[in-house]
């Protein structure tokens, strides 16, 4: 007797008609025609069962703060940083916790059960750190939340930032962050990368840096990050987020840079929604897309995962917590519309991001955690096209969220009475 069986599901690898048996919070069977009974069964009716979505780059301390203390009129990255700098000294721990928990509620309904959040350590009060640690504890039964100590105003540029970052790590923040392109000079940015990698090596922690989030092709801190990763033996434990300067770099230089990144085992985290919104702001036309070289990086064997980055905060007035929205935009801006390209985009929202976060027991395989989401689509490509409802979200074998199928009703002579966008309009390829 199983606790739960999901029957007749399709999997992201193309397998169809699969039954998934769950017991004790683990997946104990993945096969066709599972001959067993369960306390509860879900008929997936030929729809996609996927591992949960994973967001490896987010700012939960700022989420849902749109309009506080005012709107970002220019829509630029720098005005967003300035706005956050105005809000940060007056925000309370209670406000931060409340907004973060509300966002986590939304995330669960979207099948997003793993999040890495950068936590600003620039305010010496470290109220943001206290709040996010509390949130991490509160959501632990349903979301794995990793925290990055992030010196938003610069490791060297902001007074007291070095001490504050170390105190945040002492408080239990998981990962060392940085923002070298925001330091006063290129030299200080380079020095910050070395110092932060040294801290991570000494403490045995991963690194995740906002790196080269700029249109400047001469912002090349990712090169330093790759070199310091190798120097300190951090291969596989380091992520470079954004990397938007690579969209402007000379192709010959990139032909040297990408192999260096691959040698260092750098995890790459573009943020399609925010990158294309904030970058290229000084361009008229032609106007740069603002996203790093996703296809080239994947082709070179680097682990590329996508982050949502922001939802309704000083940098981004939109967002829904839906990682499929992120992937949908990535398809367009990276011009990766082929069948195999789309499969790789879906991987960047799931298995690649799980690798970036170092998640254990992730995936729909026997012996893994019973975490999965059933979507109103037949396959991963349809999911990216439709951004469909999450019919069931399962965490450790328990249903934590449900949504009704999205069904359109028609009142037209001679036409169907209902349309299921996922099944009636699936691709044929």
Secondary structure, DSSP 8 states (H G I E B T S, - for coil): -EEEEEEEEEETTS--SEEEEEETTEEEEEESS----EEEEEEEEEEEEE--EEEEEE-TTTTT-TTSS---SS--HHHHHHHHHHHHTT--HHHHHHHHHHHHHHHHHTTEEEEEEEEE--STT-HHHHHHHHHHHHHTTT-EEEEEEE-TT-TTTSTTHHHHHHHHHHHT--EEEEEGGGSSSHHHHHHHHHHHHHHHHHHT-EEEEEE--SS-TT--HHHHHHHHHHHTT-TTSEEEEE-GGGGTS-HHHHHHHHHHHHHHT-EEEE-HHHHHHHTTTT--SS-------HHHHHHTT-EEEE--B-SSSSS-S---S-HHHHHHHHHHHTT--SHHHHHHHHHHHTHHHHHHHT-SS-SSSTTSB--EEEESSSSHHHHHHH---EEEEEETTEEEEE----EEE---TTS-SEEETTTTT----
